[in-house]
Amino acid sequence: MPRDNMTSLVQRIARQALVTFKNPPSVGDSSKSFLENHGKLYGLMNEVRAADLKITPRKAESSAMSAPHTPPVTYMHICETDVFSMGVFLLKTGASIPLHDHPGMNGMLKVIYGKVRITCFDKSDSPVDAACSTQPSPPLLPFQKDSLKRAVFRSVGEYTEESAACVLAPHKDNLHQVDAVDGPTAFLDILAPPYDPDNGRDCHYYKVVQPMSDTAVKKPESQEPKELWLLEIPQPTDFWCGGESYPGPEVSL
């Protein structure tokens, strides 16, 4: 598809993200203007490919070639404002970004090479004490109970550069895990607003704690929403994110 030679695709994406998220709708009130702008941004994200960012797809690393203690995931910073952040995550073969949340944030994720598996959850409004009769298995220690959350499993799917962008919202698909599948992979990522611990937008990590009622009969093929337990945990020790220089077109806002 021909590109506008005067303005790079990534520049147009950044400008559209700024317009879209500068005045986000309040909870439960998605205005017509927001939906129109969100749709424009979604369309632009679906066009992007690795070449637009001047990124060369990586090849699978052999164990002999991989240096020890190198980060399994790296990030290329493109731009950040108070409204949104944009960058590229690059995952090595077999790497995962653990299950985590995006408090009060919107987002879009577009694979630019390779394949990822994305598993999505929503936090549940059900109080922990009154959520249901099932209990986590194995049982938790007393000090862990304050870190226990109810959640709803939403979906799991695989995405390539030919797939449409994956979308998250403050109350839909807000928690996800991203796994590299069959080799290295990378995706363009927009978050609005950016993470900011000082304003209540810190990143929290979780692990699924299987309810006892689900341990006897499991139906992994079922995509129907179901409630389960999540336990908030520290950042896993086998996950950390390094930095890389972004080689693509400059973005100015």
DRENLUM-400139 format. One record per residue: y, x, z of N, C-alpha, C in turn. Coordinates in steps of 0.1 Angstrom, whole numbers, padded with zeros to 4 digits, always signed. Example, Ala and Ser with C-alpha at 12.3 -4.5 7.8 and 13.67 -1.06 7.14 Angstrom:
<nodes>
-0057+0132+0078-0045+0123+0078-0033+0132+0078 -0022+0128+0071-0011+0137+0071+0000+0129+0079 
</nodes>
This chain:
<nodes>
-0012+0009+0000+0000+0000+0000+0012+0009+0000 +0022+0007-0009+0034+0015-0010+0042+0014+0003 +0048+0025+0007+0056+0026+0019+0071+0026+0015 +0079+0021+0024+0094+0022+0022+0098+0036+0024 +0102+0043+0014+0105+0057+0015+0117+0060+0024 +0126+0050+0026+0138+0052+0034+0135+0051+0049 +0125+0043+0053+0122+0041+0067+0107+0042+0069 +0102+0051+0077+0088+0052+0079+0082+0040+0086 +0069+0038+0084+0063+0026+0090+0064+0027+0106 +0062+0039+0111+0062+0040+0126+0076+0037+0131 +0087+0040+0123+0101+0037+0127+0102+0022+0127 +0097+0015+0117+0098+0001+0116+0090-0006+0128 +0079+0000+0131+0071-0006+0142+0079-0005+0155 +0085+0007+0157+0093+0009+0170+0105+0000+0170 +0112-0002+0160+0123-0011+0160+0119-0026+0162 +0108-0030+0156+0103-0043+0158+0098-0045+0173 +0092-0035+0178+0088-0036+0192+0100-0038+0202 +0111-0031+0199+0123-0032+0207+0128-0046+0206 +0129-0052+0194+0133-0065+0192+0124-0075+0199 +0111-0073+0197+0101-0083+0203+0102-0083+0218 +0102-0072+0224+0100-0072+0239+0113-0070+0247 +0125-0070+0240+0137-0068+0247+0140-0080+0256 +0137-0092+0252+0138-0104+0260+0125-0112+0260 +0115-0107+0268+0102-0113+0268+0103-0127+0274 +0094-0136+0270+0095-0150+0276+0090-0149+0291 +0094-0159+0298+0089-0160+0312+0074-0165+0311 +0067-0164+0323+0053-0167+0323+0051-0182+0319 +0042-0184+0310+0039-0198+0305+0049-0203+0296 +0059-0195+0291+0069-0201+0282+0071-0191+0271 +0062-0192+0260+0064-0183+0249+0073-0190+0239 +0085-0185+0238+0095-0191+0229+0091-0188+0214 +0096-0197+0206+0094-0196+0191+0099-0182+0186 +0110-0178+0191+0116-0165+0187+0106-0153+0190 +0101-0154+0203+0092-0143+0207+0079-0143+0199 +0074-0155+0196+0061-0156+0188+0064-0151+0174 +0075-0154+0168+0078-0149+0155+0079-0134+0154 +0086-0129+0164+0088-0114+0164+0075-0107+0168 +0067-0113+0176+0054-0107+0180+0045-0107+0168 +0046-0118+0160+0038-0118+0148+0042-0108+0138 +0055-0105+0137+0060-0094+0128+0055-0081+0132 +0055-0078+0145+0050-0066+0151+0035-0064+0148 +0028-0075+0151+0014-0075+0148+0010-0071+0134 +0018-0077+0125+0016-0074+0110+0018-0060+0107 +0029-0054+0113+0032-0040+0110+0021-0031+0116 +0017-0034+0128+0006-0026+0135-0006-0026+0126 -0009-0037+0120-0022-0038+0112-0021-0029+0099 -0009-0025+0096-0008-0017+0084-0010-0002+0087 -0008+0002+0099-0007+0016+0102-0021+0023+0101 -0020+0035+0095-0032+0044+0094-0028+0058+0099 -0038+0066+0100-0036+0079+0106-0026+0087+0097 -0027+0085+0084-0018+0093+0075-0003+0089+0078 +0000+0077+0082+0014+0073+0085+0019+0081+0096 +0011+0086+0105+0015+0094+0117+0013+0109+0115 +0008+0112+0103+0005+0126+0099-0006+0132+0109 -0015+0123+0112-0026+0128+0121-0039+0129+0113 -0045+0140+0114-0058+0142+0106-0070+0138+0115 -0078+0129+0110-0090+0125+0119-0098+0137+0123 -0101+0137+0136-0109+0148+0141-0124+0146+0138 -0131+0157+0138-0145+0157+0136-0152+0158+0149 -0165+0154+0149-0173+0154+0162-0174+0168+0167 -0172+0170+0180-0173+0183+0186-0188+0186+0190 -0192+0198+0187-0205+0202+0193-0203+0207+0207 -0214+0206+0215-0213+0211+0229-0209+0225+0229 -0213+0233+0219-0210+0247+0219-0195+0250+0216 -0189+0240+0208-0175+0242+0204-0166+0237+0214 -0170+0227+0223-0161+0221+0232-0159+0230+0244 -0146+0234+0246-0143+0243+0258-0145+0235+0271 -0150+0241+0281-0152+0234+0294-0138+0231+0300 -0138+0220+0308-0127+0215+0315-0115+0211+0306 -0118+0208+0294-0107+0202+0285-0107+0187+0287 -0095+0181+0286-0094+0167+0288-0102+0159+0278 -0109+0148+0283-0117+0140+0273-0108+0131+0265 -0096+0129+0270-0086+0121+0263-0072+0128+0263 -0065+0127+0251-0052+0133+0251-0042+0122+0246 -0029+0124+0248-0019+0115+0244-0008+0122+0237 -0004+0116+0226+0008+0120+0218+0019+0110+0221 +0029+0115+0227+0041+0107+0230+0050+0105+0218 +0053+0093+0214+0061+0091+0202+0075+0087+0207 +0076+0077+0215+0090+0073+0221+0088+0064+0233 +0098+0063+0241+0098+0054+0253+0112+0050+0256 +0114+0037+0259+0126+0031+0264+0123+0023+0276 +0133+0017+0282+0130+0008+0293+0122-0004+0289 +0122-0007+0276+0116-0019+0270+0101-0017+0267 +0098-0005+0261+0084-0003+0257+0082+0012+0255 +0069+0015+0255+0065+0029+0252+0055+0029+0240 +0055+0039+0232+0046+0040+0221+0040+0054+0220 +0027+0055+0217+0021+0068+0216+0007+0067+0210 +0000+0078+0209-0013+0078+0203-0023+0084+0214 -0034+0076+0217-0045+0082+0225-0056+0087+0216 -0060+0099+0219-0071+0105+0211-0083+0107+0221 -0095+0102+0217-0106+0102+0226-0117+0111+0219 -0122+0120+0226-0133+0129+0221-0146+0121+0221 -0156+0126+0214-0169+0120+0213-0174+0116+0227 -0178+0104+0229-0184+0100+0242-0174+0097+0253 -0161+0099+0250-0151+0097+0260-0148+0082+0263 -0143+0079+0274-0139+0065+0278-0126+0066+0286 -0118+0056+0283-0106+0053+0292-0111+0042+0302 -0113+0045+0315-0120+0036+0324-0112+0022+0325 -0119+0012+0330-0114-0001+0332-0101+0000+0341 -0090-0005+0335-0077-0004+0342-0068-0016+0338 -0057-0018+0345-0049-0029+0343-0035-0025+0337 -0027-0035+0334-0014-0034+0328-0005-0044+0335 +0000-0042+0347+0006-0052+0355+0019-0057+0349 +0019-0070+0346+0031-0077+0340+0034-0072+0326 +0025-0066+0319+0028-0059+0306+0022-0066+0294 +0029-0065+0283+0023-0068+0270+0018-0055+0263 +0010-0057+0253+0005-0045+0246-0002-0048+0233 -0002-0037+0225-0010-0038+0212-0016-0024+0211 -0028-0024+0205-0036-0012+0203-0042-0013+0189 -0040-0003+0181-0045-0003+0167-0052+0010+0164 -0065+0009+0161-0073+0021+0158-0068+0027+0145 -0067+0040+0145-0062+0047+0133-0073+0056+0127 -0084+0059+0134-0096+0065+0129-0107+0064+0139 -0119+0064+0134-0131+0063+0143-0133+0049+0148 -0141+0047+0158-0144+0034+0163-0143+0034+0178 -0138+0023+0184-0138+0021+0198-0145+0008+0202 -0150+0007+0214-0155-0005+0220-0145-0009+0231 -0140-0021+0230-0130-0025+0240-0136-0037+0248 -0137-0036+0261-0142-0046+0270-0130-0052+0278 -0128-0065+0277-0116-0071+0283-0119-0081+0294 -0110-0081+0304-0111-0089+0316-0098-0095+0319 -0098-0106+0326-0086-0112+0332-0088-0113+0347 -0077-0111+0354-0078-0113+0369-0079-0128+0371 -0087-0132+0381-0089-0146+0384-0079-0151+0395 -0075-0163+0394-0067-0169+0405-0074-0173+0417 -0088-0173+0416-0096-0177+0428-0094-0167+0439 -0092-0172+0451-0091-0163+0463-0105-0157+0465 -0105-0144+0470-0117-0137+0472-0126-0145+0482 -0121-0150+0493-0129-0156+0503-0135-0169+0498 -0127-0176+0489-0132-0189+0485-0137-0189+0470 -0139-0177+0464-0141-0177+0450-0155-0183+0446 -0165-0180+0453-0178-0186+0451-0188-0181+0462 -0200-0186+0461-0209-0183+0472-0216-0170+0469 -0215-0164+0457-0221-0152+0454-0213-0140+0460 -0221-0130+0464-0215-0118+0470-0218-0106+0461 -0210-0095+0462-0213-0083+0454-0226-0077+0458 -0232-0071+0448-0245-0064+0451-0244-0050+0444 -0246-0039+0452-0249-0040+0467-0238-0044+0475 -0240-0048+0487-0229-0053+0496-0219-0041+0499 -0206-0045+0500-0196-0036+0502-0195-0032+0517 -0189-0020+0519-0186-0016+0532-0173-0023+0537 -0171-0025+0550-0159-0033+0555-0146-0028+0549 -0144-0015+0548-0131-0010+0543-0128-0013+0528 -0139-0016+0521-0138-0018+0507-0133-0033+0503 -0134-0042+0513-0132-0056+0510-0118-0059+0506 -0108-0051+0511-0094-0054+0507-0092-0049+0493 -0101-0042+0487-0099-0037+0473-0107-0046+0463 -0113-0056+0468-0121-0065+0460-0113-0076+0453 -0115-0077+0440-0108-0087+0432-0118-0096+0424 -0114-0109+0422-0121-0117+0413-0115-0115+0399 -0124-0116+0389-0120-0114+0375-0128-0123+0366 -0124-0124+0354-0131-0132+0344-0134-0123+0332 -0146-0121+0328-0150-0114+0316-0146-0122+0304 -0138-0115+0295-0133-0122+0283-0141-0119+0271 -0142-0106+0268-0149-0103+0255-0152-0088+0255 -0161-0084+0245-0163-0070+0242-0165-0070+0227 -0159-0060+0221-0159-0059+0206-0157-0044+0202 -0161-0041+0190-0159-0028+0184-0148-0029+0173 -0139-0019+0172-0128-0019+0163-0127-0006+0156 -0124-0006+0143-0122+0005+0135-0108+0005+0129 -0104+0014+0120-0091+0014+0114-0089+0002+0104 -0101-0005+0100-0100-0017+0092-0098-0029+0100 -0100-0028+0113-0098-0040+0122-0084-0043+0125 -0081-0056+0128-0068-0060+0133-0065-0054+0147 -0052-0053+0150-0048-0048+0163-0054-0056+0174 -0056-0050+0186-0061-0057+0198-0048-0059+0206 -0047-0071+0211-0035-0076+0218-0038-0079+0233 -0029-0075+0242-0030-0079+0256-0017-0085+0260 -0018-0093+0271-0006-0100+0276-0007-0100+0291 +0004-0103+0298+0003-0102+0313-0008-0110+0319 -0012-0121+0313-0023-0129+0319-0034-0132+0310 -0036-0124+0299-0047-0125+0290-0051-0111+0285 -0064-0109+0287-0070-0096+0283-0062-0084+0289 -0057-0085+0301-0048-0076+0307-0056-0063+0312 -0068-0065+0315-0076-0054+0320-0086-0050+0309 -0087-0037+0306-0097-0034+0296-0102-0019+0298 -0114-0017+0292-0120-0004+0291-0121-0001+0277 -0118+0012+0273-0119+0016+0259-0129+0028+0258 -0139+0026+0250-0150+0037+0248-0150+0042+0234 -0151+0055+0232-0153+0060+0219-0167+0057+0215 -0169+0053+0202-0183+0050+0197-0186+0059+0185 -0197+0065+0185-0202+0073+0173-0193+0084+0169 -0186+0090+0178-0177+0101+0174-0163+0100+0180 -0154+0110+0176-0140+0109+0181-0133+0098+0175 -0122+0093+0182-0114+0082+0177-0100+0083+0182 -0091+0075+0177-0077+0075+0181-0071+0062+0178 -0061+0058+0186-0054+0045+0184-0040+0046+0188 -0031+0039+0180-0017+0038+0183-0016+0027+0194 -0008+0030+0204-0007+0021+0216+0007+0018+0219 +0010+0005+0221+0024+0000+0225+0022-0007+0239 +0030-0004+0249+0030-0011+0261+0044-0015+0264 +0046-0028+0268+0060-0033+0271+0060-0042+0283 +0067-0038+0293+0074-0026+0295+0065-0014+0298 +0069-0002+0299+0060+0009+0302+0056+0009+0316 +0045+0016+0319+0041+0018+0333+0053+0024+0341 +0055+0019+0353+0066+0024+0362+0062+0020+0377 +0056+0029+0384+0052+0026+0398+0063+0022+0407 +0075+0026+0404+0087+0022+0413+0090+0008+0411 +0086+0002+0399+0089-0012+0397+0076-0021+0397 +0066-0016+0404+0054-0024+0405+0044-0024+0393 +0046-0014+0385+0037-0013+0373+0030+0000+0373 +0022+0002+0384+0013+0013+0384+0000+0010+0378 -0007+0020+0373-0020+0018+0367-0031+0018+0378 -0039+0007+0378-0050+0006+0388-0064+0006+0381 -0073+0014+0387-0086+0015+0380-0096+0006+0388 -0106+0001+0381-0116-0008+0387-0130-0005+0382 -0140-0009+0390-0154-0010+0385-0159-0024+0387 -0168-0028+0378-0174-0041+0380-0185-0040+0390 -0185-0049+0400-0195-0050+0410-0202-0063+0407 -0215-0062+0404-0223-0073+0399-0225-0083+0410 -0222-0096+0408-0226-0106+0418-0241-0107+0419 -0246-0110+0431-0260-0111+0433-0267-0121+0424 -0259-0132+0421-0265-0143+0413-0268-0139+0399 -0261-0127+0395-0262-0123+0381-0272-0112+0379 -0277-0107+0391-0287-0095+0390-0300-0100+0385 -0304-0112+0388-0317-0117+0385-0318-0120+0370 -0308-0127+0365-0308-0132+0351-0295-0127+0344 -0296-0118+0335-0284-0113+0328-0285-0117+0313 -0274-0121+0308-0273-0125+0294-0262-0117+0287 -0265-0105+0284-0255-0096+0278-0250-0101+0265 -0258-0109+0258-0253-0114+0245-0243-0126+0246 -0242-0131+0258-0232-0142+0260-0218-0137+0260 -0209-0144+0253-0195-0140+0252-0187-0150+0260 -0193-0159+0267-0186-0170+0274-0179-0164+0286 -0167-0168+0289-0160-0163+0301-0168-0166+0314 -0169-0156+0322-0176-0158+0335-0169-0150+0346 -0169-0155+0358-0163-0148+0369-0172-0137+0374 -0166-0126+0379-0173-0116+0385-0164-0108+0395 -0170-0098+0401-0162-0091+0411-0157-0078+0405 -0145-0074+0408-0140-0060+0405-0136-0053+0418 -0139-0041+0418-0135-0033+0430-0125-0022+0425 -0113-0022+0431-0103-0012+0428-0108+0001+0433 -0107+0011+0425-0112+0025+0428-0101+0035+0425 -0102+0047+0430-0093+0058+0426-0096+0062+0411 -0087+0069+0405-0089+0073+0391-0102+0081+0391 -0112+0077+0382-0125+0084+0382-0123+0099+0379 -0131+0108+0386-0129+0122+0385-0132+0128+0372 -0141+0120+0364-0144+0125+0351-0135+0121+0340 -0124+0114+0344-0114+0110+0334-0100+0116+0338 -0094+0123+0328-0080+0127+0329-0075+0128+0315 -0062+0127+0314-0055+0127+0301-0046+0138+0299 -0048+0146+0288-0039+0157+0285-0028+0153+0275 -0020+0162+0271-0009+0160+0262-0011+0168+0249 -0006+0162+0238-0005+0169+0225+0008+0166+0219 +0012+0174+0210+0025+0172+0203+0022+0162+0192 +0032+0153+0190+0031+0143+0179+0036+0149+0166 +0028+0149+0156+0032+0155+0143+0039+0146+0133 +0040+0133+0136+0045+0124+0126+0060+0122+0125 +0064+0112+0117+0078+0110+0115+0086+0107+0128 +0098+0112+0129+0106+0111+0140+0110+0096+0142 +0111+0091+0154+0115+0078+0157+0128+0078+0165 +0138+0071+0160+0151+0070+0168+0154+0055+0170 +0159+0052+0182+0162+0039+0186+0176+0038+0192 
</nodes>
